[in-house]
Amino acid sequence: MNQVSDSAKVTVSSAGERREFSLPWETTVGDLERLAVESFGLEAGSVQELWCADGTAMSARLDRTLGDLKERLICPKRAFELRVPKPRA
């Protein structure tokens, strides 16, 4: 029997730099945007792109938790990637 992890694995990447986090399933998609802003020192409100590992876009689901996405089989592999745009020079 497969055992579900107690935390979601989230990869945040920007300009070739990647950071991985283990977050509670109660974390919302909107929380991920704040995490990216803090992690990469970006301005608040920067456009973020969030995908499940299978390529499903999450930008329209900011109020959903990672657990909701898992339970509704929106992200069946339970892997999430947040891509942050390159900072403007």
C-alpha positions as CSV (number, residue, x, y, z in Angstrom):
1,M,0.0,0.0,0.0
2,N,1.3,3.5,-0.9
3,Q,1.7,5.8,2.1
4,V,0.9,9.5,1.6
5,S,3.6,11.9,2.8
6,D,2.8,14.3,5.6
7,S,4.0,17.2,3.4
8,A,3.8,18.4,-0.1
9,K,7.0,18.7,-2.1
10,V,7.2,22.1,-3.9
11,T,10.0,23.2,-6.2
12,V,10.4,27.0,-6.8
13,S,12.6,28.0,-9.7
14,S,13.8,31.4,-11.1
15,A,16.5,32.3,-13.6
16,G,18.1,28.8,-13.4
17,E,18.0,28.7,-9.6
18,R,15.9,26.0,-7.9
19,R,14.8,25.6,-4.3
20,E,12.8,22.7,-2.9
21,F,10.4,22.9,0.1
22,S,8.3,20.4,2.1
23,L,5.1,22.3,3.0
24,P,1.9,21.3,4.9
25,W,-1.0,20.2,2.8
26,E,-2.9,23.2,4.2
27,T,-0.7,25.6,2.2
28,T,-2.7,27.5,-0.4
29,V,-1.6,28.2,-3.9
30,G,-1.6,31.9,-2.9
31,D,0.8,31.1,-0.1
32,L,3.2,29.6,-2.7
33,E,3.3,33.0,-4.4
34,R,4.3,34.7,-1.1
35,L,7.0,32.0,-0.6
36,A,8.5,32.6,-4.0
37,V,8.6,36.4,-3.4
38,E,10.3,35.9,-0.1
39,S,12.7,33.2,-1.3
40,F,13.9,35.1,-4.3
41,G,13.6,38.7,-3.0
42,L,11.0,39.7,-5.6
43,E,8.5,42.5,-5.5
44,A,5.1,41.6,-4.1
45,G,2.6,41.0,-6.9
46,S,5.1,39.5,-9.3
47,V,3.4,37.2,-11.8
48,Q,3.9,33.6,-10.8
49,E,3.2,30.4,-12.8
50,L,2.3,27.3,-10.8
51,W,2.0,23.8,-12.3
52,C,1.4,20.3,-11.1
53,A,4.1,17.9,-12.1
54,D,1.9,16.8,-15.0
55,G,1.7,20.4,-16.4
56,T,-1.7,21.4,-15.1
57,A,-1.8,25.2,-14.5
58,M,-2.7,26.3,-11.0
59,S,-2.9,30.2,-11.4
60,A,-6.7,30.2,-11.3
61,R,-6.7,28.2,-8.0
62,L,-5.1,30.7,-5.5
63,D,-7.5,29.9,-2.7
64,R,-7.1,26.1,-3.0
65,T,-4.9,24.2,-0.7
66,L,-2.3,21.7,-1.9
67,G,-4.4,19.1,-0.1
68,D,-7.5,20.1,-2.1
69,L,-5.5,19.7,-5.3
70,K,-4.3,16.3,-4.3
71,E,-7.8,15.0,-3.1
72,R,-9.5,16.3,-6.3
73,L,-6.9,14.5,-8.4
74,I,-5.9,17.8,-10.0
75,C,-2.3,17.0,-9.1
76,P,-2.4,13.2,-8.8
77,K,1.4,12.9,-8.6
78,R,1.5,15.3,-5.6
79,A,4.3,17.2,-7.1
80,F,4.2,21.0,-7.5
81,E,6.5,23.5,-9.3
82,L,6.4,27.2,-9.1
83,R,8.2,29.1,-11.8
84,V,9.1,32.7,-11.1
85,P,9.8,35.1,-14.0
86,K,13.3,36.4,-14.4
87,P,13.9,39.7,-12.7
88,R,14.0,42.6,-15.1
89,A,17.5,44.1,-15.5
